[in-house]
Amino acid sequence: MDARNDAQTVDQAAEDFAATVAHWREVRSLPKRALALRMGFDPSYVSHIESGRHKPTEDFARRAEETLGACKAIWKCWLDYEAAKARTAPSASVPAPRRPEQPYATGSAIVVEHDAARLDYDGRLYRLTMRRLLRNTGTEPITRYLIRISVDRYPGEPERSNAHYRENPLTWDDLALTATCRGEEMRWQAKHDRDAFKEVWLRFENSEGRFPLYPGESVWIEYTYSVGEEQWGRWFQRAVRLPTEHLAVELAFPADLDPAVWGTETSMTAEAAPLRTAPVQHEENGKRIFSWSTSTPAPHARYRLEWRFRARPERNMNQGEFR
């Protein structure tokens, strides 16, 4: 499903361009600095593009498309941006540019005290449960929290993945996203909606009232969603976007599939390397559970776990990249 439309504003088109670059950069498991250097830009330029501080340019779009192998997705967003600008050009008075949307209110700052992900697979469906202990270290209440849902069925084969998701897009009904905080249901609002990529605001409110995260407070939030095996590649990645004190991952697979798991990590300055510690495994109720954790991960680090089922090999599967 594609959220773009003919009435898209310049600001919306710029946001979509930034989100699409961020999605493909993460699909390729590249830190912002590494992508900028590969493209021949200043190390901070990609960060400025994704945050909205710099507007898209044709040169950037061409280089990003080529470097990330995005199957024309980035170039299409650039054309949409140019079309949106053209629609506003004849206007005698153009509104002042909107300030780039900040993730959270000015004066707020989030620290993730604990980030715990568990991915369960039942032989047909992947079910992800995320639990995060958030602390507001700022001076203003926090009323929403941004999450990403991103999949790539055929890592290393972007054209095949894109074609697959055009025919089989992720839908909100299939995802069945739910979120809770303090035992209360959290409302959610889509920020970006693509065939294989979603950004969602989890709001600290519901129909019964509001429950902001106030300065000095810590609170657990939990959200879950499901993705069918035909849409989820055999990999799972955790990206450190906020200061994080502890990060943990569990993968639970049917033991009779004889799963094998391995992992890599990347940082702002380093290419992918094996995880410094191996996942630990044990069996429980017919499932083989792989656990891995790390403390005080570096900002912008990415930890990627991949797997294969030795009792059920998948043909024509090119393993390689992100989630």
C-alpha positions as CSV (number, residue, x, y, z in Angstrom):
1,M,0.0,0.0,0.0
2,D,1.3,3.4,-0.9
3,A,0.4,6.6,1.1
4,R,1.6,9.0,-1.7
5,N,-1.1,10.8,-3.6
6,D,-1.5,13.6,-6.1
7,A,-2.3,16.2,-3.5
8,Q,0.9,15.6,-1.6
9,T,2.5,18.8,-0.2
10,V,6.2,19.7,-0.5
11,D,6.8,19.0,3.2
12,Q,5.0,15.6,3.0
13,A,7.1,14.7,-0.1
14,A,10.3,15.7,1.7
15,E,9.3,13.6,4.7
16,D,8.5,10.6,2.5
17,F,11.9,11.0,0.7
18,A,13.7,11.0,4.1
19,A,11.8,8.0,5.4
20,T,12.5,6.0,2.2
21,V,16.2,6.8,2.4
22,A,16.2,5.7,6.1
23,H,14.3,2.5,5.2
24,W,16.7,1.4,2.4
25,R,19.8,2.4,4.5
26,E,18.6,0.1,7.2
27,V,17.8,-2.6,4.8
28,R,21.4,-2.4,3.7
29,S,22.5,-2.3,7.3
30,L,24.5,0.9,6.8
31,P,25.0,3.6,9.5
32,K,24.3,7.1,8.3
33,R,28.0,8.1,8.3
34,A,29.0,5.0,6.3
35,L,26.4,5.7,3.7
36,A,27.4,9.4,3.4
37,L,31.0,8.4,2.9
38,R,30.1,5.8,0.2
39,M,28.1,8.5,-1.6
40,G,30.9,11.0,-1.4
41,F,29.1,13.4,1.0
42,D,30.1,15.0,4.3
43,P,29.7,12.4,7.1
44,S,26.7,14.3,8.6
45,Y,24.8,14.9,5.4
46,V,22.6,11.8,5.5
47,S,21.7,12.6,9.0
48,H,20.6,16.1,7.9
49,I,18.5,14.6,5.1
50,E,16.8,12.1,7.3
51,S,16.0,14.6,10.0
52,G,14.6,17.2,7.5
53,R,17.4,19.8,8.1
54,H,18.4,19.4,4.4
55,K,15.9,19.1,1.6
56,P,16.3,16.5,-1.1
57,T,18.5,17.2,-4.1
58,E,18.7,15.5,-7.5
59,D,22.4,14.6,-7.0
60,F,21.7,13.1,-3.5
61,A,18.8,11.1,-4.9
62,R,20.8,9.7,-7.8
63,R,23.7,8.7,-5.5
64,A,21.5,7.2,-2.8
65,E,19.5,5.2,-5.4
66,E,22.7,3.8,-6.9
67,T,24.5,3.2,-3.6
68,L,21.5,1.5,-1.9
69,G,20.1,-0.3,-4.9
70,A,16.6,0.8,-4.0
71,C,14.9,-0.4,-7.2
72,K,14.0,3.2,-8.1
73,A,12.1,3.7,-4.8
74,I,14.3,6.7,-3.8
75,W,14.2,8.1,-7.3
76,K,10.4,7.9,-7.3
77,C,10.3,9.9,-4.1
78,W,12.6,12.5,-5.6
79,L,10.2,12.8,-8.6
80,D,7.2,13.1,-6.2
81,Y,9.1,15.9,-4.3
82,E,9.8,17.8,-7.6
83,A,6.2,17.4,-8.7
84,A,5.0,18.8,-5.3
85,K,7.3,21.8,-5.7
86,A,6.1,22.4,-9.2
87,R,2.5,22.5,-8.0
88,T,3.3,25.2,-5.6
89,A,5.5,27.3,-7.9
90,P,2.8,29.4,-9.6
91,S,1.4,30.5,-6.2
92,A,2.0,34.2,-5.5
93,S,2.6,33.6,-1.8
94,V,4.2,30.4,-0.8
95,P,3.7,29.5,2.9
96,A,6.8,29.6,5.1
97,P,8.6,26.2,5.2
98,R,7.4,24.0,8.1
99,R,10.0,23.3,10.6
100,P,11.2,19.6,10.5
101,E,9.0,17.5,12.7
102,Q,10.9,16.6,15.9
103,P,10.3,13.1,17.3
104,Y,9.4,14.4,20.7
105,A,8.6,17.7,22.3
106,T,11.3,20.3,22.9
107,G,12.8,19.8,26.3
108,S,12.1,16.1,26.3
109,A,14.7,13.3,26.3
110,I,14.2,9.6,26.4
111,V,16.6,7.0,27.7
112,V,15.8,3.3,27.1
113,E,16.7,1.6,30.4
114,H,15.8,-1.9,29.0
115,D,15.0,-3.0,25.4
116,A,13.7,-6.6,25.2
117,A,12.6,-8.2,21.9
118,R,11.1,-11.7,21.5
119,L,10.4,-13.1,18.1
120,D,8.2,-16.3,18.1
121,Y,7.8,-18.4,15.0
122,D,5.2,-21.2,14.8
123,G,6.1,-22.6,11.4
124,R,3.7,-20.2,9.6
125,L,3.7,-16.8,11.4
126,Y,6.2,-14.6,13.1
127,R,5.0,-12.8,16.2
128,L,7.1,-10.0,17.6
129,T,6.8,-8.7,21.1
130,M,8.7,-5.6,22.1
131,R,9.1,-4.4,25.7
132,R,10.8,-1.2,26.5
133,L,11.4,0.5,29.8
134,L,11.5,4.2,29.0
135,R,12.8,7.1,31.2
136,N,12.0,10.7,30.6
137,T,15.2,12.6,31.4
138,G,14.0,15.9,30.0
139,T,11.9,18.8,31.3
140,E,8.7,18.2,29.4
141,P,6.0,15.4,29.4
142,I,6.3,12.9,26.5
143,T,3.0,12.1,24.8
144,R,4.1,9.7,22.0
145,Y,6.8,7.3,21.0
146,L,8.0,6.4,17.5
147,I,8.4,2.8,16.3
148,R,9.4,1.2,13.0
149,I,8.2,-1.9,11.3
150,S,10.4,-3.0,8.4
151,V,10.8,-6.2,6.5
152,D,12.8,-7.6,3.6
153,R,11.8,-11.0,2.3
154,Y,14.8,-11.5,0.0
155,P,17.9,-9.7,1.4
156,G,20.4,-8.9,-1.3
157,E,17.7,-9.1,-4.0
158,P,15.9,-5.7,-3.8
159,E,14.1,-6.0,-7.1
160,R,12.7,-9.4,-6.1
161,S,11.7,-8.1,-2.7
162,N,10.0,-5.0,-4.1
163,A,8.0,-7.0,-6.6
164,H,7.0,-9.4,-3.8
165,Y,5.7,-6.6,-1.6
166,R,3.9,-4.9,-4.4
167,E,1.9,-8.1,-4.8
168,N,1.8,-8.9,-1.0
169,P,2.1,-5.6,0.9
170,L,2.1,-5.5,4.7
171,T,-1.4,-4.4,5.8
172,W,-2.5,-3.0,9.1
173,D,-5.1,-5.8,9.4
174,D,-2.4,-8.5,9.0
175,L,0.0,-6.8,11.4
176,A,-2.7,-6.6,14.1
177,L,-0.6,-4.0,16.0
178,T,-1.4,-3.5,19.7
179,A,0.3,-1.5,22.4
180,T,0.0,-1.1,26.1
181,C,1.4,1.1,28.9
182,R,0.7,0.7,32.6
183,G,-1.9,-1.8,31.7
184,E,-3.6,0.7,29.5
185,E,-4.2,0.3,25.7
186,M,-2.2,2.9,23.7
187,R,-3.6,4.5,20.7
188,W,-1.4,4.5,17.6
189,Q,-1.2,6.7,14.5
190,A,0.6,5.8,11.2
191,K,3.3,8.3,10.2
192,H,4.6,6.5,7.1
193,D,2.9,3.6,5.3
194,R,4.7,1.6,2.7
195,D,4.4,-1.9,1.3
196,A,7.3,-3.2,3.5
197,F,7.9,-0.3,5.8
198,K,5.8,1.5,8.5
199,E,6.5,4.2,11.0
200,V,4.0,4.5,13.8
201,W,3.4,6.9,16.7
202,L,2.4,5.1,19.9
203,R,0.4,7.6,21.9
204,F,0.3,7.8,25.7
205,E,-3.5,8.0,25.6
206,N,-6.7,6.1,24.8
207,S,-10.4,6.7,24.8
208,E,-10.5,6.7,28.6
209,G,-7.8,9.4,29.1
210,R,-4.2,10.4,28.8
211,F,-1.1,9.2,30.7
212,P,2.0,11.1,29.6
213,L,5.5,10.1,30.6
214,Y,6.5,12.9,32.9
215,P,10.0,14.2,33.6
216,G,11.8,11.8,36.0
217,E,9.4,8.9,35.4
218,S,10.1,5.5,34.0
219,V,7.5,3.3,32.4
220,W,7.2,0.0,30.6
221,I,5.5,-0.1,27.2
222,E,4.8,-3.2,25.2
223,Y,3.7,-3.6,21.6
224,T,3.2,-6.7,19.4
225,Y,2.5,-7.4,15.8
226,S,2.5,-10.4,13.4
227,V,4.0,-11.0,10.0
228,G,3.5,-14.1,7.8
229,E,6.5,-16.1,6.9
230,E,6.0,-15.2,3.2
231,Q,6.7,-11.5,4.1
232,W,9.4,-11.9,6.7
233,G,13.0,-12.8,5.7
234,R,15.1,-14.9,8.0
235,W,16.7,-12.1,9.9
236,F,16.0,-9.6,12.7
237,Q,17.9,-6.4,13.5
238,R,17.9,-4.1,16.4
239,A,19.0,-0.5,15.8
240,V,20.1,1.7,18.7
241,R,18.4,5.0,18.0
242,L,18.1,6.3,21.5
243,P,20.5,6.1,24.5
244,T,20.1,2.5,25.7
245,E,21.3,0.9,28.9
246,H,20.5,-2.8,28.1
247,L,19.4,-4.6,25.0
248,A,18.2,-8.2,24.8
249,V,16.8,-10.4,22.0
250,E,15.1,-13.8,22.1
251,L,14.3,-15.9,19.1
252,A,11.9,-18.9,19.6
253,F,11.7,-21.5,16.8
254,P,10.2,-25.0,16.6
255,A,12.9,-27.3,17.8
256,D,12.0,-29.9,15.1
257,L,13.1,-27.4,12.4
258,D,16.6,-27.7,13.8
259,P,17.3,-23.9,13.7
260,A,20.8,-22.4,13.6
261,V,21.4,-18.8,14.5
262,W,24.3,-16.4,14.0
263,G,24.7,-12.6,14.2
264,T,26.7,-9.5,13.2
265,E,27.0,-6.0,14.5
266,T,27.8,-2.7,12.8
267,S,28.5,0.8,14.2
268,M,29.0,4.4,12.9
269,T,32.6,3.6,12.0
270,A,32.8,-0.1,11.4
271,E,31.5,-2.6,8.8
272,A,29.6,-5.7,9.8
273,A,31.5,-8.0,12.1
274,P,30.5,-11.1,14.1
275,L,28.7,-10.5,17.4
276,R,31.2,-10.3,20.2
277,T,29.3,-13.0,22.2
278,A,27.4,-15.9,20.8
279,P,23.7,-16.4,21.3
280,V,22.9,-18.8,24.1
281,Q,20.3,-21.5,23.3
282,H,18.0,-23.9,25.3
283,E,14.9,-25.9,24.6
284,E,11.6,-25.4,26.2
285,N,8.1,-26.8,25.4
286,G,9.2,-28.0,22.0
287,K,10.9,-24.7,21.1
288,R,14.6,-23.9,20.7
289,I,15.2,-20.5,22.2
290,F,18.2,-18.4,21.3
291,S,19.0,-15.5,23.7
292,W,21.5,-12.6,23.2
293,S,22.1,-9.4,25.1
294,T,24.5,-6.5,25.5
295,S,24.8,-3.6,27.9
296,T,25.3,0.1,27.0
297,P,25.3,-0.5,23.2
298,A,27.0,2.3,21.2
299,P,24.7,4.9,19.7
300,H,23.6,4.0,16.2
301,A,24.9,0.5,16.5
302,R,23.0,-2.3,14.8
303,Y,22.8,-5.9,15.9
304,R,21.5,-8.4,13.4
305,L,20.5,-12.0,13.9
306,E,20.0,-14.4,11.1
307,W,18.9,-18.0,11.0
308,R,18.2,-21.1,8.9
309,F,16.2,-24.2,9.5
310,R,18.4,-27.2,8.7
311,A,15.4,-29.5,8.7
312,R,13.6,-27.4,6.2
313,P,16.0,-25.6,3.8
314,E,14.6,-22.8,1.8
315,R,15.5,-22.8,-1.9
316,N,16.7,-19.6,-3.7
317,M,17.1,-17.7,-0.4
318,N,19.8,-15.1,-0.5
319,Q,20.6,-14.3,3.2
320,G,22.2,-11.0,3.9
321,E,20.6,-7.9,5.4
322,F,18.5,-6.1,7.9
323,R,15.2,-6.0,9.9
